Amino acid sequence: MCGIVAYIGARPAAPLLVEGLRRLEYRGYDSAGLSLFSDGAIHTRKKVGRIDALAALLREKPITGVVGISHTRWATHGAPSDANSHPHLDASGKIALVHNGVIENYQSLKDDLLREGHVFASATDTEVLAHLIGKAYAANGRPDERGLLDAVREALRRVVGTYGIAVLCEDCPGAIVGARRGSPLVVGVGKGENFLSSDVNAIVAHTRDAVYLSDNDMVMLKTDDFQVERLDEREAKVQISRIEHDARASEKGEFPHYMLKEIFEQPQTMLNAMRGRFNRDEASAALGGLNMTNAELRAMDRIIMTACGTSWHAALVGDYLIEEVSRVPCEVEYASEFRYRNPPIDKNTLILAITQSGETADTLAAMREAKRKGHKALGICNVVGSTIARESDGGVYVRAGPEIGVASTKAFTSQVTVLALIALHLGRLHHLSAIQGARFIEELEAIPEKIAQILKQSDAIRTIAARYKDARDFLYLGRQANYPVALEGALKLKEISYIHAEGYPAAEMKHGPIALVDEQTPSVFICPRDAIHEKTLSNMEEVRARRGRLIAIATEADEEIRRHADDVICVPATIDPLYPLLTNIPLQLLAYHIAVLLGRDVDKPRNLAKSVTVE
Ligand code: G6P
């Protein structure tokens, strides 16, 4: 959420920063801006809208310079506008700041500054921080790099909230100061140049050496070196990590949208999630990253999964899978609720934080709260080196590769795959026999090929999408493990097409949502041939009796279902707990095609951001 890129070196900074921002645009795209040193002064360009608007402004009014900071914004305080775009300046105009996160006590700080005569040009919390830094800098009377670092430190000590920042000062043309608390920031270490960014994606084209800053770290970035200090002036630990990155993985290739590319990657990404993770001798999973012995895992008699958005839906599928396969009781909590609740948690409870980005503020806070209370917390993350991956006690990377489309697709499938592996592993520590374990592995390994078969129906799904694209409301209905799939299907449609959609347990629909059913409201039923197939068919009839239009996601060779539904999309058969890995795929494609037919910006839907680093 919001993206930062800063550069100091010998190359022209503006094109580098704009290119970096383009790679971060999925984190926010309400406005963009940059500040550069040029001719002894700071020059700023900023513009509401996408990065293209900033690039056009720079063509009209270019700035040269080899040191600069830049930002792409997802608005929190203050509407998207030129004035509210970053960078923001202090009262003297000498200091420029870009900021991710939220300054929660900005209003009281602003009131104090207003009383002292400060004038603000924007409605943002960030401008308040810029003024605070400027005030501290003027007060300490040291117009040099050390004076700037100390001023930033002093201002940040007064701040409540979260931040990742980059600061430029007119008196210090050879330095950029950065700091983080709660918002990611990484130093890209180059030769004769250095980078600072909220995300390695922005810098990976230039360097593979990265230093992931920890909360309360500050950094002084120069052309040839950098120093990391703690906010409390204690010594900081610095470790240079090598970024493993396949540049092609971040390209769209022949696909019109990242989302479609990522949907089509799923047979491969699911294989990646499983690769090397079976212990065939024991008919179990091999998950060394959990950092827990079998005895420790066996002692866990409850699991709490915490997550947001699509990852929360993956957790709900995981809940079903783990309970069904291993009989270990599970609960799923919205991270944003869990972090402020104080639920009783037994000492033998394992916490699983599930997150694609590894940076979602609420999930991170929920995990930290659990750890603070002494619980073991594992992360199921996609982004390597992300904060949750680093701070958890262990975990499993889902290995989906970079997910750029704001609507999550392949990460969901990979998360569910990893949760299936955990279910298998726990199952084999509890009730599952070796034969049952081997059968589960066999079914799981067959899924990627089955996903590939579903993807072949993309054109047919587009034809169905065209029939329903003008509906104003959709219902998505499923039961058991397919209930979270209904939630996820509805979320996908909402996110990218802006059509209202509600996911519900198919039978529970009678207690309310059925009032929405009429000829105009389609219902998508997830109705594979599972143990409760007949029951779900009855629910479909309840909708049909009220003249509702029906799309069914059904198992191949289920001829009967055609008598119940107007349109049918088939998936191959599998065992009940693994159906979500298949039934979810047509729903991704349905949402995608409807959104494209409606002319929506599929990869950058309005108001959303890929990585939500504010609570
Ligand atoms: C945002 C994204 C969703 C994602 C959610 C949780 O809302 O748009 O796609 O599911 O955050 O993100 P995480 O990175 O923690 O999985």
Residues whose N, C-alpha, C, O or C-beta is under 5 A from the ligand:
A	BS01	G6P	C308 G309 T310 S311 I354 T355 Q356 S357 G358 T360 V406 A407 S408 A609 K610 V612
